[in-house]
Structures are given as structure tokens and as C-alpha cells.
């Protein structure tokens, strides 16, 4: 349903939820998005808050290897440390990152 909605609206990028005032769309206030989400989640029988969706999205980005700076900008935080509150890296992601770092370190030394 979301894909159909986005296609019908011609969505490409930017705020997913937009205010429609006088046929001019702008970013939706957080409180308004919460009200709409409460209505939608009840109808869809989904038990997740917007904050939980934000947390899950951030965790996915971290586990995909997206930099904290990029995530910080996407979330609109002033400090990258704030992102760490949302992001729970999986052990497999952490292990893969350390293995990658070790390979780069070893490769760098062998080329000296």
C-alpha cells in the first residue's frame, strides 16, 4: 500500500509525510505525524511508535555500514553521539567491520 501511495503521489525524496495546505506541501510537524501514525497503526493493527520506526531505521543504517555522520544528518541531530542512542549494531556487523579493518591494515603494511 505504501509503494502504491508513493507512486501515486510522485514521491522521489524528502519528507515522507507532508502537510497539504492550499495545495502546497511542506514537511509535516512531528506532532501531526504522530497523530496520523496513531490512526494508521490502529487501522493496520501495528504496535509500533514513530520513535520505534526511527530507531529501527537507524539500526538498519548502522548495520548496513552507513557512516554516523550521514545518519546524524538524516536524523537532524546536532551531534553524532546522539545517533549512538538509537543504533544497536549486530555482533555480525561489528565482527565484519573489525575483519575489514584488519585486512586494510595488513594490506597497508604489506605494501610498505
Secondary structure, DSSP 4 states (H G I P E B T S, - for coil): -HHHHHHHHT--SS-SSEEEETTEEEEPPHHHHHHHHHHHHHHHT----HHHHHHHHHHHHHHTT--HHHHHHHHT-S-HHHHHHH----HHHHHHHHHHHHHHHHHHHHT-
